[in-house]
Amino acid sequence: MKKPNLCPEIQMTLISEVLSLNHAKLRKTKKREFKQAILDKLEHLQSNNPKEYSIDDHEWFNYFSHLSSIPNHINESIEKIK
């Protein structure tokens, strides 16, 4: 069977569209595999070593205290305004 004669611009457009679709599909698959690998690691860690999986109370407290605190440069700006 003979290939149809297409002008080079149409051939390049078709090739780029096919490559773009393949790339998007591959990217989507890799992203899904990456997320699944993370979930698998978490499940494995939780079942095999629950002490490493959990976070102690002191660490949680420090984390949320830091989140709710006002940064120093903003505090200084507020003091200047007063």
N, C-alpha and C positions, 0 to 999 in steps of 0.2 A: 504494500500500500504506500502510495506516495504522500509525503507531507505537503500540506497546503503552503503556498507561497504567501507569506505575510511580510509586510514592510517592517524594517528593523525597529521602528518606534513602537509598533503594536506588539512585536515580540518582546521587547524590553518591558513594556507596560505589563504584559501578561506574566512574565517571569517575576517582576517585582511584586505583583499582587500575590502570586503563589508563595513566594518567599516570605512576604509579610504575614500571610495567613499561617504558614508553618511556624514562623517565629512566635506569633501570638499564642498558638496552640501549645508550643513547647514551653513558653514562659508560664502559661496558666498551669500546665502539668507540673512544672518544677516548683511553683509556688505552693500548690496543693501538697506535693510530696514533702516540701520543707515543713509546712505546718503539721502534717501528720507525724513527721519524725520528731518534732518538738513534743507533741502530745504523747507519743510512744515513750520518749525519754522520761517525761513527767510521771507517767503511769508506772514505769519501771522503777523509778526512784521512790515513788510513794509506797509501792508494795515491798521493795527490797530494803530500803533504808529510810524509814519514815522520819528519823531524827534529822537527817539532812534536808528532807523535803519541807519540814515545818520551819517557821521563823519564830524565834523567841519573842516574848512580850517586850523586852527592853528595846530590841531592834525596831519593832513596830512603833513603839512610843516615840523613839528618836526620829523615825522617818516622818510620821505625821506631825510631830512638833516642828520639824524643819519645814514642812510644806505650809503650815499655817503661820509661820513667822514672817515678819516683814523684813525684807533685805536691808542691810545697813545703809546703802546709798539712798534708799527711799526715806528711811528714818532720818537721815541727816538733812535731806531736803525739807522734810516736814518741820524739823527743828528750826531751820533757817527761816521758814515762812512765819513761824510763831514769833 
